[in-house]
Amino acid sequence: MEIIIPLIITALCVYGLFKRVNIFESFVDGVKEGMRTVVFIAPTMIALLLAVGMLRASGLLDWIAELIRPAAEAVGFPAELVPMGLLRPVSGSGATAILTGIYEDHGADSFLAKCASVVAGSTETTFYAVSMYYSAAGITKIRHTLFSALLADFIAIVLSVVTVGFLL
């Protein structure tokens, strides 16, 4: 398996030589285009990472989770999933940290861990995806997309718990 990447690169070079393409020039042009893309989306990435860091460090997420916890428990939703449900649209790595904590605290085969796993697999890092893709495409009006994507995340979180409960 270690040989696969060198084989692919060699095959591309042979194909380029066969088609009489200046391989090095094509490579440099691709790198230039990639760097332009990086420069174009870097401000969005920096702003998003800063906002996520501030949100996590401020404790606002924990406060909101504690505010929602009684309502979640009242309808039979696992309250331990609330922080993950709030953080997942904002930060994939933060949600993964919560998921790992659930595995450690409750066991990987517990109902809660299975629900959290399905939530992790069926939701999206919405703010990241919308900001990156829309920024790269030059789209600035994201209101309807953001609402729809967050609604889809909410439905996915609720249905994750319902589905795992149904299958167990």
C-alpha positions in Angstrom: 0.0 0.0 0.0 2.9 2.3 0.5 3.7 2.3 -3.2 0.2 3.5 -4.3 1.0 7.3 -4.1 4.3 7.1 -6.0 2.5 4.9 -8.6 -0.3 7.5 -9.0 2.2 10.3 -9.3 4.3 8.4 -11.8 1.2 7.5 -13.8 0.1 11.2 -13.9 3.6 12.2 -15.1 3.7 9.5 -17.8 0.2 10.5 -19.0 1.3 14.2 -19.0 4.4 13.3 -21.1 2.2 11.2 -23.4 -0.2 14.2 -23.9 2.8 16.6 -24.3 1.8 18.7 -21.3 4.4 20.7 -19.4 4.0 18.9 -16.1 6.0 21.3 -13.9 4.3 24.4 -15.3 0.9 22.8 -14.8 1.9 21.9 -11.2 3.0 25.5 -10.5 -0.2 26.9 -12.0 -2.2 24.6 -9.7 -0.2 25.7 -6.7 -0.8 29.4 -7.6 -4.6 28.8 -7.9 -4.6 27.0 -4.6 -2.8 29.9 -2.9 -5.3 32.4 -4.3 -8.1 30.3 -2.8 -6.3 30.2 0.5 -5.8 34.0 0.5 -9.5 34.4 -0.4 -10.9 32.2 2.3 -8.4 32.8 5.1 -10.2 35.8 6.6 -13.4 33.7 6.9 -11.5 30.8 8.5 -9.7 33.1 11.0 -13.0 34.8 12.0 -14.8 31.5 12.4 -12.0 29.9 14.5 -11.8 33.1 16.7 -15.6 33.0 17.2 -15.6 29.3 18.1 -12.7 29.9 20.6 -14.5 32.8 22.2 -17.7 30.9 22.4 -16.1 27.9 24.1 -13.9 30.0 26.4 -16.7 32.3 27.5 -18.8 29.5 29.0 -21.8 30.7 27.0 -22.3 27.2 25.5 -22.4 25.6 29.0 -24.9 28.3 30.2 -27.2 27.7 27.3 -26.9 23.9 27.8 -27.9 24.2 31.4 -30.8 26.4 30.4 -32.1 23.8 27.9 -31.4 20.8 30.1 -34.7 20.8 32.1 -36.8 21.0 28.9 -34.7 18.2 27.3 -35.2 16.0 30.3 -38.9 16.7 30.4 -39.4 15.4 26.9 -37.1 12.4 27.4 -34.2 13.7 25.5 -30.8 12.7 27.0 -29.6 16.0 28.7 -26.0 14.9 28.2 -26.4 15.3 24.4 -27.5 19.0 24.7 -23.9 20.4 24.8 -23.0 18.3 21.8 -26.1 19.3 19.9 -25.2 23.0 20.5 -21.5 22.7 19.7 -21.7 20.4 16.6 -23.0 23.1 14.2 -20.1 25.3 15.4 -17.1 23.1 15.9 -16.5 19.5 14.8 -13.5 19.1 17.0 -15.4 20.4 20.1 -18.2 18.0 19.4 -15.7 15.2 19.0 -14.2 16.1 22.4 -17.7 15.8 23.9 -18.3 12.5 22.1 -15.1 11.1 23.5 -16.1 12.3 27.0 -19.4 10.5 26.6 -17.6 7.3 25.6 -15.3 7.6 28.6 -18.1 8.4 31.1 -20.9 6.2 30.0 -19.2 3.4 27.9 -19.1 3.1 24.2 -22.0 0.7 24.1 -24.4 2.8 26.2 -27.6 4.2 24.8 -26.1 7.7 25.2 -22.9 6.9 23.4 -24.9 5.3 20.5 -27.1 8.4 20.3 -24.0 10.7 20.4 -22.4 8.6 17.6 -25.4 8.9 15.4 -25.6 12.7 16.1 -21.9 13.0 15.1 -22.5 11.2 11.9 -25.8 12.8 10.9 -25.2 16.4 11.6 -22.9 19.0 10.0 -20.5 21.7 11.2 -23.0 24.1 9.7 -21.3 27.4 10.4 -18.0 26.1 9.0 -19.5 24.6 5.9 -21.7 27.6 5.1 -19.0 30.2 5.7 -16.3 28.3 3.8 -18.3 27.3 0.7 -20.3 30.5 0.5 -17.2 32.6 1.0 -15.4 30.7 -1.7 -18.3 31.2 -4.1 -18.7 34.9 -3.2 -22.2 34.4 -1.8 -23.1 36.8 1.0 -26.8 36.2 1.6 -26.9 33.1 3.8 -29.9 33.7 5.9 -32.2 31.1 4.4 -29.5 28.5 4.0 -28.3 28.9 7.6 -31.9 28.6 9.0 -32.5 25.5 6.8 -29.2 23.9 7.8 -29.7 24.5 11.5 -33.2 23.2 11.3 -31.9 20.1 9.5 -29.3 19.7 12.3 -32.0 20.0 15.0 -34.1 17.4 13.2 -31.1 15.1 12.8 -30.3 15.3 16.5 -33.9 14.6 17.6 -34.3 11.7 15.1 -30.9 10.3 16.2 -32.3 9.7 19.7 -35.6 8.4 18.3 -33.9 6.0 15.9 -31.4 4.6 18.4 -34.3 4.2 20.9 -36.3 2.4 18.3 -33.5 0.1 17.3 -32.5 -0.9 20.8 
